Amino acid sequence: MNERPDAEQIKAQLAADVARLIHQHALTDAEAGERLSVGSADAVRLRAGERTQFSIDQLIGFLNALDQHVTVEVLAAPQKTVDERPIWEQIEEIVAQVPPEEWEKLPTDLAANHDHYLYGARKRY
């Protein structure tokens, strides 16, 4: 089964790509900071591949600023399958799974003596 990467894995890959592009463009820290609209201290962090203080959106913005256009595909969570059968068919299936000896334990007077079964009151008949 393919596992989806978590946010830290995504950030690590994006930060590595930013650092690679800064190196590829041979940008100084000041030039990188100006191009990415961040301070030179942040440019140093980006060059080192640090990612902790940057969001995924910021890192994608940095890649786009370095002419590495990034598109993001948001994957929907797996949908639960909906049983489209009528409710009575679903109930019949569940009822069929209950062993006969369990059905024999149920009261035969339906709800006439529910106070007796719930609270211990005397039976009505």
Phi, psi and omega per residue, in radians:
M1 nan 2.332 3.123
N2 -1.361 2.194 3.106
E3 -1.646 2.468 3.082
R4 -1.369 2.426 3.125
P5 -1.195 2.613 3.095
D6 -1.499 3.039 -3.057
A7 -1.051 -0.654 -3.124
E8 -1.178 -0.639 3.089
Q9 -1.146 -0.718 3.124
I10 -1.116 -0.813 3.136
K11 -1.073 -0.686 -3.141
A12 -1.094 -0.762 -3.141
Q13 -1.161 -0.764 3.137
L14 -1.118 -0.755 3.139
A15 -1.111 -0.694 3.099
A16 -1.110 -0.685 3.110
D17 -1.159 -0.688 3.098
V18 -1.089 -0.822 -3.137
A19 -1.066 -0.718 3.133
R20 -1.097 -0.733 -3.121
L21 -1.232 -0.637 3.077
I22 -1.055 -0.774 3.124
H23 -1.152 -0.750 -3.123
Q24 -1.070 -0.694 -3.140
H25 -1.438 -0.037 3.141
A26 0.918 0.808 -3.132
L27 -1.511 2.427 2.985
T28 -1.300 2.973 3.121
D29 -1.078 -0.696 3.136
A30 -1.149 -0.754 3.139
E31 -1.146 -0.738 3.117
A32 -1.109 -0.756 3.123
G33 -1.063 -0.735 -3.136
E34 -1.184 -0.757 -3.117
R35 -1.169 -0.587 -3.100
L36 -1.664 -0.026 -3.115
S37 1.035 0.773 3.051
V38 -2.308 2.890 3.085
G39 -1.239 2.840 -3.128
S40 -1.136 -0.481 3.098
A41 -1.140 -0.696 3.081
D42 -1.195 -0.623 3.094
A43 -1.090 -0.672 3.093
V44 -1.094 -0.768 3.118
R45 -1.074 -0.740 -3.141
L46 -1.140 -0.713 3.114
R47 -1.046 -0.623 -3.139
A48 -1.397 -0.098 3.126
G49 1.440 0.238 3.099
E50 -1.235 2.552 -3.057
R51 -2.378 -0.132 -2.953
T52 -1.033 -0.631 -3.059
Q53 -1.635 -0.025 -3.116
F54 -1.866 2.480 3.091
S55 -1.496 2.914 3.089
I56 -1.058 -0.723 3.129
D57 -1.068 -0.731 3.119
Q58 -1.109 -0.779 -3.122
L59 -1.108 -0.676 3.075
I60 -1.124 -0.707 3.083
G61 -1.066 -0.693 3.107
F62 -1.110 -0.746 3.114
L63 -1.086 -0.741 3.114
N64 -1.117 -0.664 3.114
A65 -1.160 -0.436 3.124
L66 -1.657 0.358 3.097
D67 1.111 0.423 3.026
Q68 -1.894 1.473 -3.007
H69 -1.192 2.237 -3.035
V70 -2.039 2.359 2.981
T71 -2.026 2.545 -3.097
V72 -2.021 2.243 3.091
E73 -1.852 2.084 3.128
V74 -1.586 2.131 3.141
L75 -1.594 2.304 3.114
A76 -1.291 2.588 3.064
A77 -1.132 2.569 3.124
P78 -0.995 2.349 -3.128
Q79 -1.463 2.439 3.037
K80 -1.292 2.452 3.114
T81 -1.313 2.422 -3.118
V82 -1.792 2.244 3.088
D83 -1.351 1.954 -3.054
E84 -1.613 0.112 3.078
R85 -1.233 2.733 3.074
P86 -1.052 2.650 -3.073
I87 -1.036 -0.641 -3.111
W88 -1.148 -0.560 3.075
E89 -1.217 -0.660 3.101
Q90 -1.133 -0.728 3.128
I91 -1.142 -0.743 3.116
E92 -1.024 -0.685 3.128
E93 -1.130 -0.742 3.127
I94 -1.160 -0.770 -3.141
V95 -1.049 -0.683 -3.126
A96 -1.125 -0.358 -3.119
Q97 -1.465 -0.213 -3.120
V98 -1.478 2.194 -3.136
P99 -1.133 2.613 -3.103
P100 -1.004 -0.620 -3.129
E101 -1.127 -0.455 3.077
E102 -1.286 -0.654 3.098
W103 -1.112 -0.586 -3.137
E104 -1.172 -0.384 -3.137
K105 -1.369 -0.262 -3.094
L106 -1.321 2.574 3.095
P107 -1.155 2.536 -3.104
T108 -1.609 -0.153 -3.109
D109 -1.657 0.325 3.133
L110 0.897 -2.157 -3.044
A111 -1.727 0.110 -3.076
A112 -1.026 -0.616 -3.115
N113 -2.041 0.651 -3.099
H114 -1.059 -0.590 3.102
D115 -1.108 -0.605 3.101
H116 -1.139 -0.812 -3.073
Y117 -1.252 -0.569 -3.124
L118 -1.518 -0.742 -2.960
Y119 -2.105 -0.078 3.128
G120 1.481 0.228 3.095
A121 -1.141 2.849 3.123
R122 -1.170 2.577 3.106
K123 -1.194 2.595 3.137
R124 -1.350 -0.523 3.099
Y125 -2.695 nan nan
